Amino acid sequence: MIQRNRFGQALTIAAMLMSCLAPCLQASAAAPANRRETAVVQDIVLSPDGDLAGQVLETELATVVSLHRGAKMIAQTPTQQEGRFVFRGLRPGVYRLQSGASGATCRLWSVNAAPPSAGKIVQLSGSELIMRGQRPLGSAIFGDPIILGAIILAGAAIPIIIHNTGDDPPAS
């Protein structure tokens, strides 16, 4: 009978702690949805003449590629065979390419200043939504210091409470 009471008490304490943690878990799970998504910027090296080469992967969707610097469209060019295009005489800087539903933000570099990771051409695909993986449950629980602290506190408090509520024989 004593074991059943201890189990019931431990279960009650665990249920109370989880009900306290539920709002924290919900807030932690909702936090990434409120974050502003940042655009991926591609580093591209220009040719020595300042030419930017690229390819639209869904050629049936678009036949014209536009080049923007800030809010201003500075050039347009038709796509050639297999969706290839070239913009000539550009200077280094940040540009936005748009072709139908396809788009990309590019940081254009001169040949001498380009980082080693810079590509030679830019590719535009029909979807900017890139799935990089799901957030594992472990990072949601153990990534938040408040939740991690509550779990550690519960792990220490439950055995102490169970031990202290035991039915010890009376002292004589």
Sequence and secondary structure as in RCSB ss.txt:
>XXXX:A:sequence
MIQRNRFGQALTIAAMLMSCLAPCLQASAAAPANRRETAVVQDIVLSPDGDLAGQVLETELATVVSLHRGAKMIA
QTPTQQEGRFVFRGLRPGVYRLQSGASGATCRLWSVNAAPPSAGKIVQLSGSELIMRGQRPLGSAIFGDPIILGA
IILAGAAIPIIIHNTGDDPPAS
>XXXX:A:secstr
 HHHHHHHHHHHHHHHHHHHHHHHHHHHHHHHHHS     EEEEE  TT  EEEEES TTT SEEEEEETTEEEE
EEE  GGGEEEE S  SEEEEEEETTEEEEEEEE TTT  TT BSEEEE S          HHHHHHSSHHHHHH
HHHHHHHHHHHHHHTS      
